[in-house]
């Protein structure tokens, strides 16, 4: 860090004077002091000799004394100026050191705060990383447990059946399906979905995981061919078992579903073994994945709803007839109500007319009473004159 300052002819740059470091400046000042001392010593010697000289040299010695005095005065002035410069330089250096120390302290404080904040953020991120690592560890444990479950054929079959049951229970109402029912040939499929013609649609879960895993992990062509042959054998056996056991003419539907509880395994079969899928279709066994089973269950649900609507068509027709009759009766009652309402309006109009007449009679009665009152006043003033209004009232007018 370099800063510049000009003080009384002295140029300070950083911690230097006229481009020289402080130590060099002090050395120069010391040399100047030594030179001044030597000059004073020389002047003292000259003065001493001038005092011991002959009287004829007095003017010269006087001049020399004056010159010596002037030089001594200049030297003292130079020494004083040098001392003031050194003092001002020391003051300036101290101020600059204080400023640098203050800025350095502020910078250290800011650095401390920034470091503490960064450490706090780092700790928070490390905590997040620790939680993520814990979740990954838990997930790895679960995956390992799932691998252990799927390694066992019985557990794998139970997993496939559980997934199939979940899809069916979520899509169909109770009574529209049955799990592991007994057919006429004493066989028990995993599920039967009842259609409107009362013939169940058989769904059986199969999970050819070992064959697919061997086919995926094959490293050479021979291993791949052997794994493919094994997979074909396993799937063909599953298809043959479903077709022989669960396709009973007159009792079940003509088609059955072989449920594969893994989308990846279904995609592997559909992409790599299309001939096997076609063979199963010709055997009237359709291979379905979880997504396809959901779609099929939605179609079955719509079919069942349409069947219930057809069964309730007569009841709906009767209900519509009764509804039309009730609407007609409601129309008659509304028309009668309208007639009564019109009659009520006429009665109200006649009542208003009567009220107007009564009000008119009342006004006339008030006028007659007012006239009688005025006539009485006039009669009291002139008793021989009978007011006409009184006479009219007595005549019954």
C-alpha angles and dihedrals in degrees: 000000000000124000130176131217132170116210121176095324094320115116112209117192114181100316097337137098118218089345093309125110120249092256091056090048091053090049090052090049090050092050090050090052091050091050090050091052091050090050090051090050091051092050090049091053091048091050092049092051091046090056092052094046128101120278091246089072095054097108091051092046090048090053091047090049090052092049089047091051091050091049090048090050091049090046091051090048090050091048091050092047090048091050091049090048091050091049092048090046091052090048092049092047091050092050090048091049090049091050092048091048091050093049090045090051091050091048091050091048092050090046089050093051092045091048092049091049092048091048090051092051090046090052091051092050091047089052090052090048090050091052091047090049090050090051090049090050091050091047091050089051091050092048090050090049090049090051089051090050094047092047090070114074094213093049090045091053091049090051092052092048092048092053092048092049091050093053093047095045091051093050106037134049122243114278093034093089143025131205119226097350120177116248128205092268090055093252122136117211120194094251142359122200113202116227126197093268088059092243109125126231107229119223120185124182120225128175113194093183099142095055094046092046091051090048092051095045095048110123101185134043092250092053090047092051092048092048091047091051090049092049092049090050094050096047093044090052091051092049092047092050093051093046094048099041107034107030101085114168112239094009107060134028119276091246131056132192125232104202117210106193095208127072092203093053091047090050090049091052094044095047101037102029106035091146089058091053091049091049090053090049091053088052086055093249117124118204110219135183125212092269093048091048090053089052092048091050090052090052090049090050091053091048091052091049092051090049091052089050091052091048091051094046094103092047090049090051091052092047090050090051091051089046091053090049091050090049091051091049089049089053092053091049091048091052091049089049089051090052091051089046092053090048089050090052090052092048090049090050091051090047090052090051090052090049090052091051092048090050090050091051090049092052091051091048089052090051091050091050091049091050092049091052092053091047091053090054091050092048092053087057095045113020095183092065120076113205116243091225090057091048090051090050091051090048089057097251 
